[in-house]
Amino acid sequence: MKKLLLSLFVLITSTAAFSCTNFLFTKGATADGSTMITYAADSHVLYGELYHWDAADWPEGTMLDVYEWDTGKYMGQIPQVKHTYNVVGNMNEHQLAIGETTYGGLETLYHQSGAIMDYGSLIYIALQRAKTAREAIYVIADLMEKYGYARRRKLLNSRQGRGLDYGNHRQG
């Protein structure tokens, strides 16, 4: 009876969740020591798209247009870096992978006035600019500090299996 009630509770509460699914496996959790990450945008309007950005060298003064990830709405511009990395899906040429999971969070991070960076922009700009998960944390924190956060809070997950909570990041 307890198992039935627990199963029913999980079924009822999980159907009301609006989040994405990640499975992260660290080297200690796999038989051969490999790390793995999977990501699924659990949405009825996303149909298996695979995104790609070529690696590129950019002239000084180049600006990058930023669009809200979910709607395509133009948000603004930021300076482009000198070199960006090749990105396919949620992983770049250095095998840095980032997924995200929707969760509650600080109300102060909801739609900051004048903000132009949403979770998708942060993920894909970080993948284009960072070689490691640690670098991605700094890229994301810097972008949020300079340009604000324009959507509800998300948790980013790195290939190494550590959560990158960019809402509370502080350098130092």
Buried (B, 14 or more C-beta within 10 A) or exposed (E): EEEEEEEEEEEEEEEEEEBBEBEBBBEEEEEEEEBBBEBEBEEEEEEEEEEEBEEBEBEEEEEBEBBBBBEEEEBBEBEBBEEBBBBEEBBBEBEBBBBBBBEEBEEEBEEBEEBBBBBBBBBBBBBBBBEBBBBBBBBBBBBBEEBBBBBBBBBBBBBBBBEBBBBEBEEE
